[in-house]
Amino acid sequence: MKKNMGTVDIVVRILIAILFIILFATKIVTGAFGIILLVLAVAFVFTSIFRFCPLYLPFKINTGKKE
């Protein structure tokens, strides 16, 4: 698995994940939409941890440093 995410991309994803979790925890967003946001938050955290986004592959996007 080749890394394809840069630092800025990771920070933005983590911040968005935190926002989604806060919105759900404070019950601003509930129901099915809230669950969808939680699933997205988990996906953002995992892609940030591994520095790899599978959706970037078909589009040949790489926000990381060139090796």
C-alpha positions as CSV (number, residue, x, y, z in Angstrom):
1,M,0.0,0.0,0.0
2,K,1.7,3.2,-1.2
3,K,1.0,6.3,0.9
4,N,-0.9,8.9,-1.1
5,M,-2.0,11.4,1.6
6,G,-0.1,14.5,2.7
7,T,0.0,16.2,6.1
8,V,-2.6,18.8,5.3
9,D,-5.0,16.2,3.9
10,I,-4.6,14.2,7.1
11,V,-5.2,17.2,9.4
12,V,-8.3,18.2,7.5
13,R,-9.7,14.7,7.6
14,I,-9.1,14.4,11.4
15,L,-10.7,17.8,12.0
16,I,-13.8,16.8,10.0
17,A,-14.0,13.5,11.8
18,I,-13.9,15.3,15.1
19,L,-16.7,17.7,13.9
20,F,-18.9,14.8,12.8
21,I,-18.4,13.0,16.2
22,I,-19.2,16.2,18.1
23,L,-22.4,16.8,16.0
24,F,-23.6,13.3,16.7
25,A,-22.6,13.3,20.4
26,T,-24.4,16.6,21.0
27,K,-27.5,15.3,19.2
28,I,-27.4,18.1,16.6
29,V,-27.5,15.4,14.0
30,T,-29.4,12.2,14.7
31,G,-30.9,9.2,13.0
32,A,-29.7,7.7,9.8
33,F,-27.8,10.9,8.8
34,G,-26.0,10.9,12.1
35,I,-24.9,7.2,11.7
36,I,-23.7,8.0,8.2
37,L,-21.6,10.8,9.6
38,L,-20.1,8.5,12.2
39,V,-19.2,5.9,9.5
40,L,-17.5,8.7,7.5
41,A,-15.7,9.9,10.6
42,V,-14.3,6.3,11.2
43,A,-13.3,6.1,7.5
44,F,-11.5,9.5,7.7
45,V,-9.6,8.4,10.9
46,F,-8.5,5.1,9.4
47,T,-7.4,6.6,6.1
48,S,-5.5,9.2,8.1
49,I,-3.8,6.6,10.2
50,F,-2.6,4.6,7.2
51,R,-2.0,7.7,5.0
52,F,-3.8,5.9,2.2
53,C,-7.1,6.7,0.5
54,P,-8.4,4.1,-1.9
55,L,-10.6,6.6,-3.6
56,Y,-7.5,8.5,-4.8
57,L,-6.2,5.5,-6.8
58,P,-8.5,5.6,-9.8
59,F,-7.9,9.3,-10.1
60,K,-4.2,9.1,-9.5
61,I,-4.3,11.7,-6.8
62,N,-1.4,12.0,-4.4
63,T,-1.4,14.8,-1.8
64,G,1.8,13.6,-0.2
65,K,5.4,14.4,-1.0
66,K,6.9,13.0,-4.2
67,E,9.3,10.2,-3.5
